[in-house]
Amino acid sequence: MYIYDEIDQKIVDQRVDQFRGQTERYLAGKIPEDEFRALRLRNGLYVQRYAPMLRVAVPYGLLSSKQMRMFAHIARKYDRDYGHFSTRQNIQYNWPKLEEVPDILADLATVQMHAIQTSGNCVRNITTDHFAGVAADEIVDSFVWCEIIRQWSTFHPEFNWLPRKFKIAVNGAKSDRAATEVHDIGLHAVRADDGAVGFRVVVGGGLGRTPMVGHTIREFLPWQHLLTYLEAALRIYNRHGRRDNIHKARIKFVVKEHGVQRFREEVEAEWLQLKDGPNTLIQAEVERIEKRFTRPAYEKLPGHDAALDTLLTSDTAFRNWHMRNVHPHKVPGYAAVTLSLKQTGVPPGDATSAQIDAVADLADHYSYGELRVSHEQNLILADVKLTELHAVWQEAKKLGMATPNIGLLTNIICCPGGDFCSLANAKSIPVAQSIQERFDDLDYLHDIGEIDLNISGCMNACGHHHVGHIGILGVDKGGEEWYQIEIGGNQGEVKPGVRASLGKVIGPSFARAEVPDVIEKLIRCYLDNRDSEAERFVDVAHRVGPELFKDYVYGKADPESPRRRRQLAAS
Amino acid sequence: MAKLIRNRRVVADNWLRLKLAADGGLNGNSPAVPAEGDVIVPLKLWLERHDALAVRLGKTGVWLESNEGAELVAADIKRLPLIAVNFSSFADGRGYTTARLLRERYGYTGELRAIGDVGRDHLLNMQRCGFDAFDLREGENEVDAIAAFDELPVAYQASAVEPQPMFRRRLN
């Protein structure tokens, strides 16, 4: 956990006062509606379909049990007793009162939290790998670099009125669990042969209505130059990004229109002017930030626990959970645990105040008082002893957070959709629920194996449907809700050699009631055509292409499928 | 006389700002430049006539549109007592970059004035980027607006008015 010093605290406190003043002046009629809109957005306050929505920052998804309890407090005191964890590793409240928002922010500031730049055309919350600091394949601890960028971007005077929002992701491990190639800027840590740390800089990725995979504009940026390079890239974007069309205003369009080569030259030329200037990072600052992060006081433990092995053999339900929801840790004797917020029947990412408090207790008892929010909308206990996994599982079961589906079909990423969001064309939560209900057989889910299914209620793509192995997009046709299906998307290089890719639409869209059938046919096509269990859905989609899947869905496939023929031949 | 905030004080504005003719052209005498008094002329006029403008009685400044970058006046920095940057909309943030480049890259030390859709809640960032004069839009109260400069006194970044980022100041 990064612990504020008095300067960090002052910056958050003074923003509470500033926003309180802005809110009071607005309520007194002294700020025009459209301008207050822009001002409140910079503090995460939207006006949604039914009420304002407040998005509170969880910087890079890391928080303490104390901060978690504050979320529960806010849900109880100012909202309808629950919050929604978003794909940006933040939490959103759907029912706050506008005039109470300054009080909410003041409460948050008491635990070193805020809603700064969680919306608006500015640099948003920096996101990263939810296993940062504990991943076995770590290159650097990305939290440190995220915090350095957080400070640089907080109230940056030049970049508060960019052409459009700006999302930066940092990945510090070999696997890219931060989807860096689909961000405005993705920074991928690299260690040179001599051990020096730097970043590969990827620019111009993004989802939304015109999804694009980013381009590498620098293979190795030494860490000292991180901020001057970001400043150069943002400056080029601020000057050249389109402001005449909101749908073509993200940096990806500048990269596309200028071409990658010219864009790179522009950034590098600007950077040469800034390079080695005062924003050049220094070792002392990196060390200072590192020291302000509290670290678990890990014990020296054996890498194996015999009692755990026995339980895994004897208890099938525990084994299933362990297989999906427990993840390797770089320190022997420890593991990371995912607490699932994808219980069937509950909107993905939603948690009640009682659940939030209970998770805070779990973090205190089992994981050094810290937890993380994943961009898959789950909660992570990152530092659990192997000897305590069974106890954590039993506690998680009581909370309804032990659904053993991480990485599986029912671990759906889903935006709030038409139930809550004024932008949505269609509902997304009921679609997620109908799929979760259809695929309720755990053995079958395990047989299907790793698959990302993502749902967005409109083309703004908050549910990241373009990078789902299966993506579902809600569309409006003549006032009715329809759903378009894509396959073959991939959020990033999680499996070596399989880079980020965008899904392709398989054909005409479907009514909501048809969606579970379509998913079942896609899965049938996959199972019929995979060459082994190691070949995932997305691997087959890339290998055979969309045509075969279309045949299954739109009815041209041979009912005597290859798998069926193989089964017949074997029997 | 119109009012202005300059260096955190409300003062009378004695500069006359000239605009291009409706067709954007410089045909004939359009816009007519008075022989005396202080004027702020559009960039286009400045670029075409600066030798003539230089011998006027009275000072001549120049104003840039949102899309006109600092480099366009870089060569004239030394002889311009005033540069204004227009914010065609408060949401168009290009002027912030223009201001920083004028101050930090080209070393401009004269008056740097924000004009156009300039309201109280934008003053702080503008000032941090190097503006020292603010011609507020209609309906704003200059006296009340001055409080905005003190709203966020502590900042992480280096800027036109703070050459060192917080991380270098912290370590001292």
Interface residues (C-beta under 8 A of the other chain):
Chain A: I7 K10 I11 Q14 R15 D17 Q18 G21 Q22 I31 E35 A38 L39 N121 Q151 W152 T154 F155 H156 P157 E158 F159 N160 W161 L162 P163 L227 R235 N238 R239 R243 Q273 G277 P278 N279 L281 I282 A284 E285 R288
Chain B: G69 F90 A91 D92 G93 R94 Y96 T97 R100 R105 G119 D121 L124 N125 M126 R128 C129 E151 L152 P153 V154 A155 Y156 Q157 A158 S159 P163 Q164 P165 M166 F167 R168 R170 L171
